[in-house]
């Protein structure tokens, strides 16, 4: 028995988990950001159309402190960004409920483990009841259709009513409950006209039976409900397939781990009880439960879910370990560096969720059109009744036609046109090591005409090695290591790795300041120390070696020391540049490095348009200049010193190591050692744009054809139910074509390349 302090939240057909309405939102569901804002997600199981989205978003955006509310139809989630000081999550929950929807704070593990199965199972039960009832009523109707009359006909009609009415009352609850909540909140949603249509069909049949009429339509009413439920269940399954990438990621999260206590005892503990500093043991064959650093053992790790690369990576003491990756060959002992909610896996899921919640031009267009659905369909249905009556038709014909109109007009296909494609595209890219942080980024990526690459860490591996070193003292090497460790620049990090001497502690640094585009400055004792560009440290303009990147160190008034580095071009950089050019895009290299080093990399990558010695603010100005000329630029930068340029670009991508993924300023982040994800993302974006346009055409075309057909009386309520369900399924199925098309394209390209190589290798 539910207490008066709780409400049942779950599927439309059966209660789910109990949510306290008096205790409010548990603070653990609120995620606080560094900029002072906060974010909370709510689960709204009965959100089914864009009209629902509009009501929920409008109610939330009107609350004090809320900066952005975005509902996601695919995952039935509502994300709210708000000012931590002014926003009230309890008020947000109340606003959703006052709009006519049950809601609760979103718990990923609870939802995925139980609620999805509950929703699907309840829909199946409702569908089974409606199907069983429809089959039996049709058997009774056969006798009526065969010529039964008078008392026999009435008996069969009443038997049909005894079967149909309880079945409609039970199986129709997914629609009736949703419609009732919407009406009680003074609003309309798509389940209101559906409920009216089903109830009208049942009421008309009951009236015919009670008055001794020749025709009753209980079989049609129950069959109508059955097909509506079939459509909703298939729509649910389609959505579940579309969001399967995020679901698979969530399933990689461990529920417990083997923690090693300070006294050496080992015990299984819930993952929520493990925090930074704890030590855990991972056996061969287990997934990493946490992010951390390996302190003992060696093994091969499958990182395909992060990088998209199937080749396992060898790890040992000192290597990074990430939650969700698979330990293949040996036991490992790991020191934890992040809680479960702050792991790389959790960050990737959040990136996908952010992409689903974002809204581009196509999403906003679909939302605006769909929000006018409910009043439009009721006006059309009322006009249909009046029109048929004026033409001399009876009430029966007029109402039957109006029922068909109420059911056949549906905004679901339009509401799914964009989100389904974004979710499928995001899931496909995630499997190839590409994380889309902003769903609208794919729309923008499809429209680019220019690609601008950074050099270090983008076209190159970002792991330069020391190729030339000065005759430095041990103290100077130690200072170089100290400054290198304090910076995130690839050259500084490489210098720190080369300059670190085992057993020698780097000196303490004071007043360290990093100047973007120049280097670092600090103090050691009374000496001012600078590490960075030649001009920044005051080095002379001589003694450089062509083709080398360089970093300079100056301690006090001593002579500057030069360290030369060589970086390796990414293995597929030249092939990626060629593919982008073949796609009709201009390719530019923009770097802050020396002219000789930039020219060498540009030549090897096949880029004719390159610019060297460009500071971070100069990169942003360069991109702004391209934008002012109408160019739509994709900036591909390492996300460290290129944040201004990434922000200035039309759309941006960033190669990032796992440790840097949450700090990347780009719209899209890709992992791994190859540049192929750039072309893959571009191909997916263009294909996605085409499919979105096809979906719009399908959705609009369906309504342009279906509504007049129903108004003219050529569609029965049963046909209307089948048509309405088919339209949303068709749109979602069209979105699910994207992975298949991409795989076929890849296969064709691979076979074509193999054939070309075979032709070249055949002897004359």
C-alpha positions in Angstrom: 0.0 0.0 0.0 1.5 3.4 -1.0 1.8 6.0 1.7 0.2 9.4 1.1 3.8 10.8 1.0 4.7 8.9 -2.2 3.6 8.7 -5.8 4.1 5.8 -8.2 6.4 6.5 -11.1 7.1 4.0 -13.8 5.5 3.0 -17.0 2.0 4.0 -18.1 0.6 0.6 -17.3 2.0 -0.2 -13.9 3.6 1.6 -11.0 7.3 1.9 -10.8 9.6 3.1 -8.1 8.2 5.2 -5.2 9.4 8.8 -5.2 9.0 11.1 -2.2 7.1 14.3 -3.0 7.7 15.8 0.5 11.4 14.9 0.9 12.3 16.7 -2.3 15.3 15.9 -4.6 18.2 14.2 -3.0 21.2 16.5 -3.2 23.3 13.6 -4.5 21.4 13.8 -7.8 22.6 17.4 -8.4 26.0 17.9 -10.2 27.8 21.1 -9.4 30.1 22.7 -11.9 33.2 24.8 -11.5 31.6 27.9 -12.9 29.0 28.1 -10.1 26.2 26.5 -12.1 24.5 23.1 -11.3 22.8 20.4 -13.3 20.1 17.9 -12.5 18.4 15.3 -14.6 14.8 14.0 -14.2 13.2 10.9 -15.6 9.8 11.5 -17.2 8.6 8.1 -18.4 5.3 9.4 -20.0 6.9 12.0 -22.3 6.0 10.8 -25.8 5.9 13.7 -28.2 7.2 17.1 -29.0 4.1 18.7 -27.4 5.1 17.1 -24.1 8.6 18.5 -24.6 7.3 22.0 -25.1 5.1 22.0 -22.0 7.8 20.6 -19.7 10.6 22.9 -21.1 8.3 26.0 -20.9 7.4 25.3 -17.3 11.0 24.8 -16.2 12.4 27.7 -18.1 10.0 30.0 -16.3 11.4 29.1 -12.9 13.9 31.4 -11.1 17.5 30.5 -11.6 17.0 28.1 -14.5 19.2 29.0 -17.4 18.4 26.1 -19.7 16.0 23.1 -19.7 16.1 20.5 -22.4 13.9 17.4 -22.6 15.1 14.4 -24.6 12.4 12.3 -26.2 14.6 9.3 -26.8 15.7 8.7 -23.3 12.7 10.3 -21.5 15.0 12.6 -19.6 14.9 16.3 -18.8 18.2 18.0 -18.1 18.2 21.4 -16.3 21.1 23.8 -15.9 20.5 26.3 -13.1 22.2 28.8 -10.8 23.2 27.0 -7.7 22.3 29.9 -5.5 18.9 30.7 -7.0 17.6 27.5 -8.5 15.5 24.9 -6.5 15.5 21.3 -7.8 12.4 20.6 -5.7 10.5 23.4 -7.6 11.7 21.9 -10.9 10.2 18.5 -9.9 7.0 20.1 -8.9 6.8 22.1 -12.2 7.1 18.8 -14.2 4.4 17.2 -12.1 2.1 20.3 -12.4 2.4 20.0 -16.2 0.8 16.5 -15.9 3.8 14.2 -15.8 5.2 11.9 -13.2 8.9 12.6 -12.7 11.8 11.7 -10.4 15.5 12.4 -10.3 17.3 10.3 -12.9 19.3 7.4 -11.5 21.1 5.8 -14.4 21.8 2.4 -12.8 18.2 2.0 -11.4 16.6 3.1 -14.6 18.7 0.8 -16.9 18.5 -2.2 -14.5 14.8 -2.1 -13.9 12.6 0.6 -15.4 13.3 -0.1 -19.1 12.3 -3.8 -18.6 9.3 -2.6 -16.6 8.1 -0.2 -19.3 8.6 -2.8 -22.0 7.0 -5.6 -20.0 3.9 -3.5 -19.1 3.4 -2.5 -22.7 3.6 -6.1 -23.7 1.0 -7.1 -21.1 -1.4 -4.3 -22.2 -0.9 -5.3 -25.8 -1.5 -9.0 -25.0 -4.8 -8.2 -23.3 -6.0 -6.1 -26.2 -4.9 -8.7 -28.8 -6.6 -11.6 -26.9 -9.8 -9.6 -26.6 -9.7 -8.5 -30.2 -9.3 -12.1 -31.4 -12.3 -13.4 -29.3 -14.5 -10.5 -30.3 -13.8 -11.1 -34.0 -14.8 -14.7 -33.6 -18.1 -13.6 -32.2 -18.5 -11.0 -35.0 -18.2 -13.7 -37.6 -21.6 -15.0 -36.7 -23.0 -11.5 -36.9 -21.4 -10.9 -40.3 -22.7 -14.3 -41.4 -26.3 -13.2 -41.0 -27.3 -13.7 -37.3 -30.2 -11.5 -36.4 -32.5 -10.4 -33.6 -31.9 -12.1 -30.3 -28.8 -14.0 -31.5 -27.2 -10.8 -32.9 -27.9 -8.9 -29.6 -26.5 -11.7 -27.5 -23.2 -11.7 -29.5 -23.1 -7.9 -29.3 -23.5 -8.0 -25.5 -20.9 -10.8 -25.2 -18.5 -8.6 -27.2 -19.2 -5.7 -24.9 -18.4 -7.8 -21.8 -15.1 -8.7 -23.4 -14.3 -5.4 -24.9 -15.0 -2.9 -22.1 -12.8 -4.5 -19.4 -10.0 -5.0 -22.0 -10.2 -1.3 -23.1 -10.2 -0.2 -19.5 -7.0 -2.2 -18.7 -5.1 -2.0 -22.0 -5.9 1.7 -22.6 -4.3 2.9 -19.4 -1.0 4.0 -21.2 -3.1 6.5 -23.1 -5.9 7.3 -20.5 -3.6 8.1 -17.6 -1.4 10.3 -19.7 -4.4 12.1 -21.1 -6.0 12.6 -17.7 -2.8 14.0 -16.2 -2.5 16.4 -19.1 -6.1 17.6 -18.8 -5.8 18.0 -15.1 -2.9 20.3 -15.6 -4.9 22.3 -18.1 -2.9 21.2 -21.1 -3.2 18.8 -24.1 -0.9 16.1 -25.3 -1.1 13.6 -28.1 -2.7 11.0 -25.8 -5.8 13.2 -25.4 -7.1 12.8 -29.0 -6.1 9.1 -29.0 -8.1 8.5 -25.8 -11.0 10.4 -27.2 -10.9 8.3 -30.3 -10.8 5.0 -28.5 -13.5 5.9 -26.0 -15.7 7.3 -28.8 -15.4 4.1 -30.8 -16.3 2.0 -27.7 -19.2 4.4 -26.7 -20.7 4.3 -30.2 -20.6 0.5 -30.1 -22.2 0.3 -26.7 -25.0 2.7 -27.9 -25.7 0.6 -30.9 -25.9 -2.5 -28.7 -28.2 -0.9 -26.1 -30.5 0.4 -28.8 -30.7 -2.8 -30.8 -28.7 -1.5 -33.7 -27.5 -3.9 -36.4 -23.8 -2.9 -36.2 -21.5 -2.7 -33.2 -17.8 -1.9 -33.5 -16.3 -3.5 -30.4 -13.9 -5.5 -32.6 -12.7 -2.3 -34.3 -12.4 -0.4 -31.0 -10.3 -3.1 -29.3 -8.2 -3.8 -32.5 -7.6 0.0 -32.8 -6.2 -0.1 -29.2 -4.2 -3.2 -30.0 -2.5 -1.5 -33.0 -1.9 1.7 -31.1 -0.1 -0.4 -28.4 1.8 -2.3 -31.0 3.0 1.1 -32.4 3.9 2.4 -29.0 5.9 -0.7 -28.1 7.7 -0.8 -31.4 8.5 2.9 -31.0 9.8 2.1 -27.5 12.0 -0.7 -28.9 13.3 1.6 -31.7 14.2 4.2 -29.2 15.9 1.6 -27.1 18.0 0.5 -30.1 18.9 4.1 -30.9 20.2 4.8 -27.4 21.9 1.4 -27.1 25.4 2.9 -27.3 24.9 4.9 -24.1 23.2 1.9 -22.5 26.2 -0.3 -23.3 28.5 2.2 -21.8 26.4 2.4 -18.6 26.5 -1.4 -18.4 30.3 -1.3 -18.2 30.1 0.4 -14.8 31.1 -1.9 -12.0 28.8 -2.2 -9.0 31.6 -3.3 -6.6 35.4 -3.7 -6.4 38.0 -5.6 -4.4 39.5 -3.1 -2.1 42.8 -3.7 -0.3 42.8 -2.1 3.2 45.8 -0.6 4.9 46.3 -3.8 6.9 46.4 -5.9 3.8 42.9 -7.4 4.2 40.8 -7.6 1.0 37.0 -7.1 0.8 34.3 -6.5 -1.8 32.8 -3.1 -1.3 30.2 -1.1 -3.3 31.8 1.2 -5.9 30.1 4.2 -4.3 32.3 3.6 -1.2 35.6 3.8 -3.1 37.4 7.1 -3.4 40.7 8.7 -4.4 43.6 7.1 -2.6 42.0 3.6 -2.1 43.8 0.6 -3.6 41.9 -2.0 -5.5 42.8 -5.3 -7.2 41.5 -6.3 -10.6 41.9 -9.9 -11.7 42.5 -10.9 -15.3 39.2 -11.0 -17.2 37.6 -8.3 -15.1 36.7 -4.7 -16.1 38.3 -1.8 -14.4 35.9 -0.5 -11.8 37.6 2.9 -11.4 40.1 5.4 -12.8 43.5 5.2 -11.3 47.2 4.5 -11.6 48.6 1.0 -11.8 51.0 0.4 -8.9 51.7 -3.3 -9.3 51.4 -5.8 -12.1 51.5 -5.9 -15.9 48.8 -6.8 -18.3 47.1 -6.1 -21.7 44.1 -3.8 -21.6 41.3 -3.7 -24.1 40.5 0.1 -24.6 38.3 -0.3 -27.7 35.4 1.4 -25.9 37.5 4.5 -25.4 39.7 4.6 -28.6 37.8 2.5 -31.1 41.0 0.6 -31.7 40.8 -3.2 -31.3 44.5 -3.8 -30.5 45.1 -4.3 -26.7 47.5 -1.9 -25.0 50.3 -3.2 -22.8 50.3 -1.5 -19.3 52.5 -1.8 -16.2 53.3 0.0 -13.0 52.8 3.8 -13.6 50.3 3.4 -16.4 46.8 4.9 -16.3 43.8 2.7 -15.8 40.3 3.8 -16.8 36.9 2.5 -15.7 35.1 0.2 -18.2 38.3 -1.0 -19.9 38.9 -4.8 -19.8 41.9 -6.3 -18.1 42.9 -9.2 -20.3 46.0 -11.1 -19.2 47.2 -10.4 -15.7 46.2 -9.2 -12.2 46.7 -5.5 -11.5 46.8 -3.4 -8.3 45.5 0.1 -8.9 45.5 3.3 -6.8 42.2 5.1 -7.3 42.3 8.7 -8.6 38.6 9.5 -9.1 35.2 8.5 -7.6 32.7 6.6 -9.7 30.8 9.7 -10.8 34.0 11.4 -11.9 35.6 8.6 -14.0 36.3 8.9 -17.7 33.5 6.5 -18.4 31.0 8.7 -16.5 32.4 11.7 -18.4 31.8 10.0 -21.8 28.2 9.2 -20.9 27.7 12.8 -19.8 29.1 14.0 -23.2 26.6 11.7 -25.0 23.8 13.0 -22.8 24.8 16.6 -23.5 24.7 15.8 -27.2 21.2 14.3 -26.9 20.0 17.3 -24.9 21.4 20.0 -27.3 19.2 21.6 -29.9 20.2 22.7 -33.3 18.2 24.5 -36.0 16.4 21.3 -37.1 15.5 20.4 -33.6 14.1 23.8 -32.9 12.1 23.7 -36.2 10.5 20.4 -35.3 9.7 21.6 -31.8 7.9 24.7 -33.0 5.8 22.8 -35.5 5.0 19.9 -33.1 3.9 22.2 -30.2 0.9 23.3 -32.3 -0.2 19.7 -32.8 -2.8 19.3 -30.1 -5.0 22.4 -30.7 -4.7 21.8 -34.5 -5.9 18.2 -34.4 -8.9 19.0 -32.2 -9.9 21.9 -34.4 -9.7 19.7 -37.5 -11.6 16.9 -35.8 -14.4 19.3 -34.7 -14.5 20.8 -38.2 -14.7 17.3 -39.7 -17.8 16.5 -37.6 -19.5 19.7 -38.5 -18.6 19.3 -42.2 -20.0 15.8 -42.5 -23.2 16.8 -40.7 -23.7 19.8 -43.0 -23.3 17.4 -45.9 -26.2 15.3 -44.6 -24.3 12.4 -43.1 -25.5 10.9 -39.8 -23.9 11.2 -36.4 -22.4 7.8 -36.7 -20.5 8.6 -39.9 -19.4 12.0 -38.7 -18.1 10.7 -35.4 -16.3 7.7 -37.0 -14.6 10.0 -39.4 -13.6 12.4 -36.6 -12.2 9.5 -34.6 -10.0 8.6 -37.6 -8.8 12.2 -37.8 -8.0 12.3 -34.1 -5.9 9.2 -34.4 -4.2 9.6 -37.7 -2.6 13.0 -37.1 0.5 12.5 -35.1 3.6 14.7 -34.4 5.7 11.8 -33.2 7.4 11.3 -36.5 8.3 15.0 -36.7 9.5 15.0 -33.1 11.7 11.9 -33.8 13.1 13.2 -37.1 16.2 14.8 -35.6 16.8 13.2 -32.1 16.7 9.7 -33.5 19.4 10.6 -36.1 21.5 12.4 -33.5 21.4 9.5 -31.1 22.2 6.9 -33.7 25.0 9.0 -35.2 26.5 9.7 -31.7 26.4 6.0 -30.9 28.1 5.0 -34.2 30.8 7.6 -33.7 31.3 6.6 -30.1 32.2 3.1 -31.2 35.0 4.6 -33.3 36.4 6.7 -30.5 34.6 9.9 -31.3 32.5 11.7 -28.6 30.0 14.4 -29.6 29.6 16.9 -26.8 27.0 19.0 -28.7 24.3 17.4 -30.9 24.0 20.6 -33.0 27.8 20.2 -33.8 27.0 17.5 -36.3 24.6 19.8 -38.1 27.3 22.4 -38.2 30.0 19.9 -39.2 27.9 18.9 -42.2 28.0 22.5 -43.5 31.8 23.2 -43.3 33.9 24.2 -46.3 37.3 24.6 -44.6 39.4 22.6 -42.2 42.1 24.2 -40.1 44.6 22.0 -38.3 46.9 22.8 -35.4 50.3 21.1 -35.7 51.7 19.8 -32.4 49.4 17.1 -30.9 47.0 17.3 -33.8 48.7 16.5 -37.1 51.6 15.1 -35.1 51.4 12.5 -32.3 51.9 15.2 -29.7 54.7 13.1 -28.1 57.9 14.9 -29.2 61.2 13.4 -28.2 64.3 15.3 -27.3 66.6 15.3 -30.4 69.2 17.9 -29.4 70.1 19.1 -25.9 72.6 21.7 -24.6 75.5 21.2 -22.3 73.5 21.9 -19.1 74.4 21.4 -15.5 72.6 19.0 -13.2 70.9 21.9 -11.5 69.7 23.3 -14.9 68.3 19.9 -15.9 66.5 19.8 -12.5 65.0 23.3 -13.1 63.9 22.2 -16.6 62.2 19.2 -15.2 60.4 21.3 -12.5 59.1 23.8 -15.1 58.2 21.1 -17.6 56.1 19.3 -14.9 54.2 22.5 -14.2 53.1 23.0 -17.8 50.7 21.1 -20.0 52.4 22.0 -23.3 53.6 18.9 -25.2 57.2 20.3 -25.5 57.4 21.2 -21.8 56.1 17.7 -20.9 58.6 16.1 -23.2 61.4 18.2 -21.7 60.2 17.2 -18.1 60.3 13.5 -19.1 63.8 13.8 -20.6 65.2 16.0 -17.8 64.0 14.1 -14.8 66.9 12.4 -13.0 66.0 9.4 -10.8 66.7 10.3 -7.2 67.0 14.0 -7.8 64.1 16.1 -6.5 63.3 19.1 -8.7 63.6 22.5 -6.9 60.6 24.3 -5.5 59.1 27.0 -7.7 57.6 30.3 -6.7 55.2 32.7 -8.4 54.9 30.5 -11.5 52.8 32.1 -14.3 52.0 30.5 -17.7 51.7 33.0 -20.5 49.8 31.5 -23.4 51.8 31.5 -26.6 55.1 32.5 -24.8 55.9 30.1 -22.0 56.3 30.0 -18.3 57.9 32.3 -15.8 58.7 31.8 -12.1 61.3 32.2 -9.4 63.8 29.9 -7.8 65.3 31.7 -4.9 66.5 35.1 -6.2 66.6 34.0 -9.9 63.8 34.7 -12.4 63.5 31.6 -14.6 61.8 31.5 -18.0 60.9 28.5 -20.1 59.4 28.9 -23.6 59.8 30.7 -26.9 63.1 32.1 -28.1 62.0 35.7 -27.9 60.3 35.2 -24.5 63.6 34.1 -22.8 65.7 36.6 -24.8 67.7 34.2 -26.9 69.6 35.3 -30.0 68.2 34.7 -33.5 70.9 32.2 -34.4 71.8 28.6 -33.9 68.5 27.0 -34.9 68.3 23.7 -36.7 65.7 23.5 -39.6 62.8 21.2 -39.0 63.2 21.0 -35.2 60.7 22.3 -32.7 62.5 24.1 -29.8 62.0 25.3 -26.3 64.4 27.6 -24.4 65.4 27.8 -20.7 67.0 30.8 -19.0 67.9 30.9 -15.4 68.6 34.4 -14.1 71.2 36.1 -16.2 72.8 32.9 -17.4 73.0 32.1 -21.2 69.8 30.7 -22.6 69.7 26.9 -23.2 68.1 25.4 -26.3 66.3 22.1 -26.4 65.4 20.7 -29.8 62.6 18.2 -30.4 61.3 16.1 -33.2 57.7 15.1 -33.4 56.2 12.2 -35.4 53.4 12.9 -38.0 50.3 10.8 -37.3 50.4 7.7 -39.5 47.3 8.6 -41.5 47.7 12.4 -41.5 48.5 12.7 -45.2 45.7 10.3 -46.1 43.2 12.3 -44.0 44.2 15.6 -45.7 43.8 13.9 -49.1 40.3 12.6 -48.2 39.2 16.0 -47.0 40.4 17.7 -50.2 38.6 15.1 -52.3 35.5 16.0 -50.3 35.8 19.5 -51.6 37.2 21.1 -48.5 40.1 23.6 -48.2 42.8 22.5 -45.7 45.0 24.9 -43.7 47.8 24.4 -41.2 48.0 27.0 -38.4 50.8 26.7 -35.8 52.7 28.7 -33.3 55.9 26.7 -34.0 58.9 27.9 -36.0 58.7 28.3 -39.7 61.1 25.5 -40.5 59.3 23.0 -38.3 55.9 23.9 -39.6 57.1 23.7 -43.2 58.5 20.2 -42.7 55.2 18.9 -41.2 53.1 20.7 -43.9 55.1 19.2 -46.7 54.8 15.7 -45.3 51.1 16.0 -44.7 50.4 17.5 -48.2 49.2 20.9 -47.0 50.1 23.8 -49.2 48.5 26.6 -47.2 50.3 26.9 -43.9 51.1 29.6 -41.4 53.8 29.5 -38.7 54.5 31.6 -35.6 50.9 32.3 -34.9 50.0 33.0 -31.2 46.8 31.8 -29.6 45.1 35.1 -30.0 46.3 35.3 -33.6 44.7 31.9 -34.3 41.4 33.1 -33.0 41.7 36.3 -35.2 42.6 34.2 -38.2 39.5 32.1 -37.8 37.3 35.1 -37.2 38.7 36.6 -40.4 37.7 33.4 -42.3 34.3 33.6 -40.7 33.8 37.2 -41.8 34.3 36.0 -45.4 31.5 33.5 -45.1 33.8 30.5 -44.6 32.5 27.8 -42.3 35.6 26.5 -40.6 36.2 23.2 -38.7 39.1 23.8 -36.3 41.0 20.7 -35.2 43.3 21.6 -32.3 44.8 19.9 -29.2 42.5 21.7 -26.8 45.3 22.9 -24.6 46.6 26.2 -26.0 44.0 26.3 -28.8 40.9 27.0 -26.7 40.3 30.6 -28.2 40.6 29.2 -31.7 38.3 26.3 -31.0 35.7 28.7 -29.6 36.1 31.0 -32.6 35.5 28.2 -35.1 32.2 27.4 -36.7 32.7 23.9 -35.2 35.6 22.3 -33.5 37.2 19.0 -32.9 40.0 18.0 -30.5 42.2 15.0 -30.2 42.6 14.4 -26.5 44.2 11.8 -24.3 41.8 10.2 -21.8 43.1 12.4 -19.0 42.3 15.6 -20.9 38.9 14.6 -22.3 36.9 16.5 -19.8 39.0 19.7 -20.3 38.8 19.8 -24.1 37.1 23.0 -25.3 36.0 21.4 -28.6 32.5 20.4 -29.7 33.7 16.9 -30.6 36.5 14.9 -29.0 38.3 11.9 -30.5 40.7 9.5 -29.0 43.4 7.2 -30.4 46.5 7.9 -32.5 44.9 8.3 -35.9 43.2 11.3 -37.7 40.7 9.1 -39.5 38.0 10.1 -36.9 38.0 13.6 -38.5 36.9 12.3 -41.9 34.6 9.7 -40.3 32.8 12.4 -38.3 32.4 14.6 -41.4 31.0 11.7 -43.4 28.6 10.8 -40.6 27.5 14.4 -40.2 26.7 14.8 -43.9 24.9 11.5 -44.1 23.0 12.4 -40.9 21.9 15.7 -42.4 20.6 13.9 -45.4 18.7 11.4 -43.3 17.2 14.3 -41.2 15.9 15.9 -44.3 14.5 12.6 -45.4 12.8 12.2 -42.0 11.3 15.7 -42.3 10.0 14.8 -45.8 8.5 11.5 -44.5 6.8 13.1 -41.5 5.4 16.1 -43.3 4.4 14.0 -46.4 2.6 11.5 -44.1 0.5 14.2 -42.5 -0.2 16.0 -45.8 -1.5 12.7 -47.2 -3.0 11.1 -44.1 -5.1 14.0 -42.8 -7.0 14.7 -46.0 -7.6 11.0 -46.5 -9.1 10.7 -43.0 -11.2 13.9 -43.3 -12.7 12.6 -46.6 -13.7 9.4 -44.8 -11.3 7.0 -46.6 -9.6 5.8 -43.4 -11.3 3.9 -40.7 -10.1 4.3 -37.1 -8.3 1.0 -37.4 -6.4 2.0 -40.5 -5.6 5.4 -38.8 -4.0 3.6 -35.9 -1.8 1.5 -38.2 -0.8 4.5 -40.2 0.0 6.6 -37.1 2.2 3.9 -35.6 3.9 3.2 -38.9 4.9 6.8 -39.4 7.0 7.1 -36.3 8.5 3.6 -36.8 9.4 4.5 -40.4 11.2 7.7 -39.3 13.2 5.9 -36.5 14.0 3.0 -38.9 15.3 5.4 -41.4 17.6 6.9 -38.8 18.9 3.4 -38.0 20.1 3.1 -41.6 23.0 5.3 -40.8 25.4 2.7 -39.4 24.6 0.3 -42.2 25.3 2.9 -44.9 28.6 3.9 -43.2 29.7 0.3 -43.0 28.8 -0.3 -46.7 30.7 2.8 -47.7 33.7 1.7 -45.8 33.6 -1.8 -47.4 33.3 -0.3 -50.9 36.3 2.0 -50.3 38.4 -0.8 -48.8 37.6 -3.2 -51.7 38.3 -0.4 -54.2 41.6 0.3 -52.6 42.5 -3.4 -52.5 41.6 -3.8 -56.2 43.7 -0.8 -57.1 46.7 -2.2 -55.2 46.1 -5.6 -56.8 46.1 -4.0 -60.3 49.4 -2.2 -59.6 51.0 -5.4 -58.3 50.1 -7.6 -61.2 53.0 -8.0 -63.7 52.8 -6.6 -67.1 
